[in-house]
Amino acid sequence: MQRHYGLDWLRIGAFAILILYHIGMVFVPWGFHAKLGAEQWVTVPMMLSNPWRLSLLFLVSGYASRALFVRHPGPWPFVRNRTARLLIPLAFGMAVIVPPQPWVELVTQHGWTGGFLAFWTGDYFAFRRIDGIALPTWNHLWFVAYLWVYTLAFTAVLTITPGGVRAAAQRAFERLFGGVGALILPMAWLMLVSGVLFPGARETHEMVGDWVAHATYFPMFVLGYAMAGSERMLATFARWWTVTALAALLAFLAVATIQIVFAGYRVTPRPFGTIFSLARGVQGWMTIAALIGVAETYWNRDHRWRPMLTEAVFPFYIIHQTIIVVVAYWLLLAGLPLTLDFVILVAATVAGCWAFYLGGRRVSWLRPLIGLRLHRPRADIPDPRPAIV
């Protein structure tokens, strides 16, 4: 498979948006590990990316997984590779990177008085709930755990499915998704999940019983895998990206209007709650379709910055939320204006992520812990392998 640089750029941008989104979580009236404010108006720009950012990441991960799968001699070497690349940083993250987050949450929101070191070496590894917080926890690294499970589950299906059946399934996919079906069918599924099957349900990120998340993200992962074998699907996105972008904008306006009108309501009254859920499904897929269309049309080209940015994404993802939570804790004590808080959070998160990546990539034994390959590729030899999360 030829590398799709446009999807590399799209993945880089999606993770940058995700980091900004988590900074925004500090300022909205939604639950988060550290809070500096509860500004209702901030929820509106947050809704720009809320319905699609994670679906896009699972879709792109599925696409890249196919490129990796075909480069391995068999399914089990692929599984071993994915397990090492995902579970090692997940374990390191849960043991070392994540612990400051629940400690800050307990101190600032539950009256916890113990110091961090005592918490980390004692209560954090007690395997129990403290004030409703399950410890130890993976917090934002749930994405990595889910991706590993989806990868194993789908690889098992591929392994037991005869090659002829897989080829027939790809041809059937091409017929269904090679035209406007690529625009309509995934959107219909997301509308069904959010508006009919799980109306008003929230993701738990606890793996077991998180049906609304699995019903959304596992199909996106599988769709991305199949999309990697369909030039017609990518061509459809490129052809219709202006239309899908307009549809996404109109759906967002509906979402934002309901968000503003019913701000502060615990439950949005009918029928507006249903309209909100259905509009989120439309916005989610139309935005993804538009972004892939733009990536296919304009971004499918390389640049000297791409290899480093592509490699940096996973370490950035591992460390970013802990930086946000810890810096927000310090800012809470400082009592600065919220605008200045936001600027400091953005600057500190960007600087901290770069320091974590640039420092870790030079130490061979640290590289697998922060999501990098054990050996650095030579600068003069381009690495064709996708660097997926």
C-alpha positions, 0 to 999 in steps of 0.5 A, spaced: 500 500 500 502 506 498 502 511 504 497 516 504 500 523 506 493 526 507 491 522 512 497 523 516 496 530 516 489 529 518 491 525 524 496 530 526 491 535 526 486 531 529 490 530 535 492 537 535 484 539 536 484 533 541 489 537 545 485 543 545 479 540 546 482 537 553 484 544 555 477 547 553 475 541 558 478 545 564 473 551 562 466 548 561 461 546 566 462 538 564 466 534 569 473 534 568 479 532 573 481 539 574 477 545 573 478 553 572 471 555 570 464 553 568 463 558 562 457 555 558 459 559 552 465 555 551 461 549 550 459 551 543 466 551 540 467 545 544 461 542 540 465 544 533 469 537 534 465 533 540 461 529 535 467 527 530 474 527 533 475 520 536 471 517 530 476 520 526 482 517 530 479 510 530 477 511 522 484 513 521 487 508 525 483 502 522 486 505 515 493 505 518 492 498 521 491 495 514 497 498 511 501 495 517 497 488 516 499 487 509 507 488 511 507 483 516 508 475 514 502 473 518 497 475 523 500 473 529 507 477 528 502 483 526 498 482 533 505 482 537 507 488 534 501 492 535 501 489 543 508 491 544 506 498 541 500 499 544 500 496 551 507 498 553 506 505 553 499 504 556 502 500 562 507 505 563 502 511 562 497 508 567 503 507 572 507 513 571 504 518 567 496 518 569 497 518 577 497 526 578 490 526 574 486 523 579 490 526 585 489 533 583 481 531 582 481 528 589 484 534 592 480 539 588 474 536 588 473 531 593 477 534 599 483 529 599 488 532 604 494 527 602 500 528 598 501 526 591 507 521 593 503 517 598 497 517 594 501 514 588 505 509 592 499 507 596 492 509 594 493 509 587 495 502 586 489 499 591 485 497 586 478 500 589 474 506 588 476 512 592 470 517 592 467 514 585 474 514 582 476 507 580 484 506 581 488 505 578 486 508 572 487 509 564 483 516 564 485 519 557 489 513 555 482 509 554 483 510 547 489 506 546 486 500 550 480 500 546 484 500 539 488 494 542 482 490 543 479 492 536 485 490 533 485 484 536 478 482 535 478 484 528 485 481 526 481 474 529 476 475 524 480 476 519 484 470 521 478 465 521 475 468 514 478 465 508 481 469 503 476 468 498 471 471 503 475 477 505 475 478 497 468 478 496 467 482 502 471 487 500 468 487 493 461 488 496 464 494 500 466 497 494 459 496 491 456 499 497 461 505 499 464 506 492 459 512 491 454 516 495 453 510 500 460 512 503 456 519 505 449 516 507 451 509 510 456 511 516 452 517 517 445 513 518 449 509 523 451 514 527 444 517 527 441 510 529 447 510 535 446 517 538 438 518 536 435 511 537 439 505 540 443 510 545 439 516 546 442 521 551 447 515 553 454 517 555 461 513 554 464 511 560 471 509 557 471 503 562 471 498 556 466 493 559 459 495 558 461 501 554 456 500 549 455 506 546 462 507 545 463 500 542 457 501 537 461 508 534 468 506 534 469 499 532 465 500 526 469 506 525 475 502 525 473 497 521 470 502 516 477 505 516 480 498 514 476 497 508 477 504 506 484 503 505 482 498 500 477 502 496 480 508 491 473 509 489 471 511 496 476 516 497 474 519 490 467 520 493 470 524 499 474 528 494 468 529 489 463 531 495 467 535 500 464 541 499 457 539 500 459 535 506 462 541 509 456 545 508 452 539 511 456 539 517 456 546 518 448 546 518 448 540 523 453 544 527 448 550 527 442 546 529 447 542 535 449 549 537 442 552 537 440 547 542 446 547 546 445 555 547 437 555 548 437 549 553 444 551 557 443 548 564 438 543 563 440 536 566 435 533 560 434 537 554 426 536 553 423 532 547 423 533 541 429 537 541 434 532 545 432 527 539 434 533 534 440 534 538 442 527 537 440 526 530 444 532 528 450 530 532 450 524 527 450 528 521 455 533 523 460 527 525 460 523 519 459 529 514 465 533 518 469 526 517 467 526 510 469 533 508 476 532 512 478 526 508 475 529 502 480 535 503 486 531 505 485 526 499 484 533 494 490 537 497 494 534 503 496 528 499 503 530 499 509 530 503 513 535 507 520 535 511 516 536 517 511 530 516 516 525 519 517 528 526 510 530 527 507 523 525 512 520 530 511 525 535 503 524 535 503 518 540 508 521 545 504 528 545 497 524 546 500 520 552 503 526 556 498 532 554 492 531 559 497 530 565 500 537 563 494 540 562 491 537 569 497 539 573 498 546 570 491 547 571 492 545 579 497 550 579 493 556 576 487 554 580 492 556 586 494 562 582 487 565 581 489 569 575 484 571 569 481 565 565 484 568 559 491 568 561 489 561 564 488 559 557 494 562 554 498 559 559 495 552 559 496 552 551 503 554 552 505 550 557 502 544 554 505 545 547 512 546 551 511 540 555 509 535 550 515 537 545 520 536 551 517 529 553 517 527 546 524 530 544 527 528 551 524 521 550 526 519 543 533 520 544 533 515 550 533 508 547 530 504 553 525 510 553 522 510 546 517 504 547 515 507 553 512 513 550 510 509 544 516 510 539 519 504 535 525 501 539 530 503 534 530 510 530 529 510 523 535 513 519 534 520 517 536 519 510 532 513 509 524 514 509 520 510 513 514 508 509 510 504 515 504 508 518 506 511 525 499 509 528 497 510 535 
